[in-house]
Amino acid sequence: MYAYDTLSEAVNDMRKRGYKEDFNLEPNCISCAQLDLQLHPEHFTVEEFYRFEGISNPDDNSIVYGITSKDGVMGILVDGYGIYSESLTDDMISKLRMHPE
């Protein structure tokens, strides 16, 4: 795993390493608008992730995931966590927690 000081540093490096697509979090899947693609938990793998905590506000937290689909599509999912995180299905919660340590 890599070490990053900022979210933007992580995203920029991950893009250089092949995570080209932008994924969005949906309650039961992740989606990519550019590819008109929806990936349900059984169709993707979390390859890496990085957490960032806000310095001035403890509620300003985010996590960036490096995700690969079963078909080889590589992309980035950035999400806030804590009080502002999305309502997800149990399958999505389980999948996003099943990341490499």
C-alpha positions in Angstrom: 0.0 0.0 0.0 1.0 3.6 -0.6 1.0 6.4 1.9 -0.5 9.8 1.0 -0.9 13.0 2.9 -3.9 14.3 1.0 -6.9 13.0 -0.9 -5.8 14.8 -4.1 -2.3 13.3 -3.9 -3.9 9.8 -3.6 -6.3 10.4 -6.5 -3.6 11.8 -8.8 -1.2 8.9 -8.1 -4.0 6.3 -8.5 -4.9 7.8 -11.9 -1.2 7.4 -13.0 -1.4 3.8 -11.9 -4.4 3.0 -14.1 -7.5 3.9 -12.0 -9.0 6.0 -14.8 -12.8 5.9 -14.3 -14.8 7.8 -11.8 -17.2 5.7 -9.7 -20.2 7.0 -7.8 -21.7 5.3 -4.8 -25.3 4.1 -5.1 -27.3 2.3 -2.4 -26.9 -1.2 -4.0 -24.0 -0.7 -6.4 -21.3 1.6 -7.8 -21.8 3.3 -11.1 -19.8 5.0 -13.8 -21.8 7.5 -15.8 -19.1 7.8 -18.6 -19.4 4.1 -19.3 -23.1 3.7 -18.5 -22.0 1.0 -16.1 -23.4 -0.3 -12.8 -21.3 -2.7 -10.7 -23.0 -4.7 -7.9 -20.9 -6.1 -5.1 -20.2 -9.4 -6.8 -18.9 -7.6 -9.9 -16.0 -5.6 -8.4 -13.0 -5.9 -6.0 -11.6 -3.2 -3.7 -7.9 -3.3 -4.5 -6.8 -0.5 -2.2 -8.2 2.2 0.0 -7.0 5.3 1.9 -8.7 7.2 4.7 -8.3 10.9 5.3 -9.5 12.9 8.3 -10.1 16.6 8.3 -7.7 18.7 10.4 -10.1 21.4 11.5 -13.4 19.4 11.6 -13.6 15.7 12.7 -16.8 15.4 10.5 -14.7 16.2 7.4 -13.6 12.6 6.7 -13.2 10.8 3.4 -12.1 7.5 1.9 -10.8 6.8 -1.6 -11.1 3.3 -3.0 -9.2 1.8 -5.9 -11.7 -0.5 -7.5 -11.4 -3.1 -10.4 -14.4 -4.7 -12.1 -14.5 -8.3 -13.0 -14.1 -7.1 -16.6 -11.0 -5.1 -15.8 -12.4 -1.6 -15.6 -10.3 0.3 -13.0 -11.6 3.4 -11.2 -11.8 5.5 -8.1 -14.6 5.9 -5.7 -14.3 8.8 -3.2 -16.8 9.0 -0.4 -17.3 10.8 2.9 -17.7 8.6 5.9 -19.3 9.1 9.2 -22.5 11.2 9.6 -22.7 12.1 5.9 -22.1 8.7 4.4 -24.7 7.2 2.1 -27.4 4.7 3.0 -26.1 1.5 1.6 -27.5 -2.1 1.4 -26.0 -4.7 3.6 -24.2 -6.2 0.6 -22.5 -2.9 -0.3 -21.5 -2.3 3.3 -20.0 -5.7 3.5 -18.1 -5.4 0.2 -16.6 -2.0 1.0 -15.5 -3.3 4.4 -13.9 -6.4 2.8 -10.9 -4.3 1.7 -7.2 -5.3 2.1 -5.8 -4.4 5.4 
